[in-house]
Amino acid sequence: MIQFWRIKRIDNVISKDKNKKITRSLISMAKNLGIKVIAEGVENNEQANFLEEINCDYSQGFFFSKPQSIKNFKCHNCIETQCEY
């Protein structure tokens, strides 16, 4: 069973109104089927706001954080969650 659907390159999605409508419909269909949606390549506030508006479950990209090593990721999460590594 499919658990996640991935949108690759969100910049192509919001560049045209037709693409926005298609993406909105696909996310709605995925939600109705119980499939979580992940958007990749979020680079600006406009893209992040659009994804929030259409109820995308997860998003990632340079807007949130540049790629980082596992060590830096763990350290960042330790600060937020008060865990120890």
MOCORUR-V355288 format. One record per pair of residues at least 6 apart in sequence whose ideal C-beta (glycine too) atoms are under 7 Angstrom apart, sorted by the first residue. I is the first residue (numbers start at 1). GAP is how many residues later the second one is. D is the distance in whole Angstrom. If there is no record, write none. Layout:
[[I | GAP | D] [I | GAP | D]]
//
This chain:
[[2 | 33 | 5] [3 | 32 | 7] [3 | 33 | 6] [4 | 31 | 7] [4 | 32 | 5] [4 | 34 | 6] [5 | 25 | 5] [5 | 30 | 5] [5 | 32 | 5] [6 | 32 | 5] [6 | 34 | 6] [7 | 6 | 6] [7 | 16 | 7] [7 | 30 | 7] [7 | 31 | 7] [7 | 32 | 4] [7 | 33 | 7] [8 | 32 | 5] [8 | 33 | 7] [9 | 31 | 7] [9 | 32 | 5] [10 | 29 | 5] [10 | 30 | 7] [10 | 31 | 5] [10 | 32 | 5] [10 | 37 | 5] [10 | 41 | 7] [11 | 30 | 6] [11 | 32 | 6] [11 | 36 | 7] [12 | 7 | 7] [13 | 6 | 5] [13 | 7 | 7] [13 | 10 | 5] [14 | 6 | 6] [14 | 32 | 7] [14 | 33 | 6] [14 | 36 | 5] [23 | 31 | 7] [24 | 30 | 5] [27 | 10 | 5] [27 | 27 | 5] [27 | 28 | 7] [27 | 29 | 6] [30 | 7 | 5] [31 | 24 | 7] [36 | 21 | 4] [36 | 22 | 7] [37 | 19 | 5] [37 | 20 | 5] [38 | 19 | 7] [38 | 20 | 4] [39 | 12 | 5] [39 | 17 | 5] [39 | 20 | 4] [40 | 20 | 6] [40 | 21 | 6] [41 | 20 | 5] [42 | 6 | 5] [42 | 9 | 7] [42 | 17 | 5] [42 | 18 | 7] [42 | 19 | 3] [42 | 21 | 5] [42 | 22 | 7] [43 | 18 | 6] [43 | 19 | 5] [43 | 20 | 5] [44 | 19 | 6] [47 | 16 | 7] [48 | 11 | 7] [48 | 15 | 6] [51 | 8 | 5] [74 | 11 | 5] [78 | 6 | 7] [78 | 7 | 6]]
//
